[in-house]
């Protein structure tokens, strides 16, 4: 049973297509209580949100903290969303969610300031506050899961751009290249995203090869089987991984040239591949294609937060809500 820590608590919520992660924590990201619940979206947004609110209230009870004791709420959710208002526009993996004022609904129910951010941006904030990018001012986070997501922290602040920045997965790495699920061609996601890579591997892997054998058949291959075969030294797996690393490195080079981040944090597939299969080869490729000035190449590291990333992503967004509420309070005091 979690106990009330005596510190002001914040609620973080990470909304996925199949599950929701919830956490109560303090300003330093220390968890007081957390849980995950299945979340098959019903197509009825109000009912879906009530399910999340019920889980949030149960977590508050577990921690011995009523809703009135909440300092702030942060929600990490799939886009697209309206920047600043906390309204989800039409998330592909949440059917029926059209222009849903998520921040407004949660604020009314819990009586606390609420912030909502794109899930990749929220993960970038979490790694910057408490993970592999802590202590930096300029950081890039990249996740290669089903698709490719990205988040930018520049000058110590989340960078959103005019219409939402960080869509690194849909920057082209090949003109008129492979078709991407977004409708464009040649996007990074079409080469290193988990869904696209899975389709490619199932089409290209030898029927009698090691990757297919580990998967129990070519039609069951996933990147996990490719990585396992690469660790055994399988030629096809190593060739495919080199191709994957090459596209990732190509992207990091232009990020380094344009943004000059101190660190690039890599999650999901890259983190699973590890130092020998991914991080070291990618660093070598990036260094080969940058100018040789001291310090120009960013550090390229694996994400640190692992299984708790979703919970901490929500808490990182709650930190934004707390900061905004504090700023409004200070402004009110100054006006008096």
Helices and strands as residue ranges (DSSP letters): E 9-15, E 19-25, E 31-38, H 45-62, G 67-69, E 70-77, E 81-82, E 87-88, E 100-101, H 102-110, E 113-118, H 119-130, E 139-144, E 148-154, E 157-158, G 168-170, H 189-192, H 194-204, H 210-215, G 218-220, H 223-231, H 235-259, E 263-267, H 268-274, I 275-279, H 280-288, E 299-302, G 306-308, H 309-335
